[in-house]
Amino acid sequence: MPMKSPLLRTGILLAALMFGATVLAVVMRPSHKIADQGQKIDLEAMIPKRFGEWRMVEERDRQMISPEVLAKLDRIYNQILSRIYVDGKGARVMLSIAYGSDQSDSMSVHLPEVCYPSQGFEMLKKSTGRLGLGDASIPVKRLVARQGRRIEPITYWITVGDRAVAGRLDRKLAQVRFGLTGSVPDGMLVRVSSIDADSETAHAMHAGFIKDMYASMGRVERDRLFGVNG
């Protein structure tokens, strides 16, 4: 019998996990929210307005998200933080963080691969990797989106509970792990982007920005924003 391809095996595993998660939801009905434990999330207070050579500027690019998409995000997430930072050389970075107290399938993260095309962007590139943060590392996705003459490189990651995850399969595994304990995980989607036709340079700038932000935060805040799976 011929060997199944890696893609087919991954599809079978994902289908099995989705089926298992569905059965688990019916049998155990997780209802205990992780968000109800410990200190409540306050993105505005958690994220520093100045760190390294970066400082927040008092403006918003309100055309980044259409009213329809924003309305959908408001239904999915409890908090959404959008800021623009600039460094001493005038380089600008857009930071967007969405926090949801329920990251089960019914409140799954709204991925940039879906959000951007819904606003008329074309996805030019997609890749995954790990970003080193000194004493830890996180899985990230790097994208390049285009709308007309606007080219926007993007770096983002997701947390499910206390874990940073990359991709649908890892997110599903994290959800199942929490479901086995009868818990509903909270989570975040953290997106860093800029307007730059040179995506390689932009992604390198994103990495520096993220590392500076990480270095400026306390351990508790780091664990919530970046996960603890270094």
Beta strands, then each sheet from edge to edge (+ up, - down):
strand 1: 32-33
strand 2: 50-51
strand 3: 54-57
strand 4: 79-86
strand 5: 92-100
strand 6: 122-132
strand 7: 137-147
strand 8: 150-160
strand 9: 163-165
strand 10: 183-184
strand 11: 187-193
sheet 1: 1+ 10+
sheet 2: 2+ 3- 4+ 5- 11+ 8- 7+ 6-
sheet 3: 2+ 3- 4+ 5- 11+ 8- 9+
end
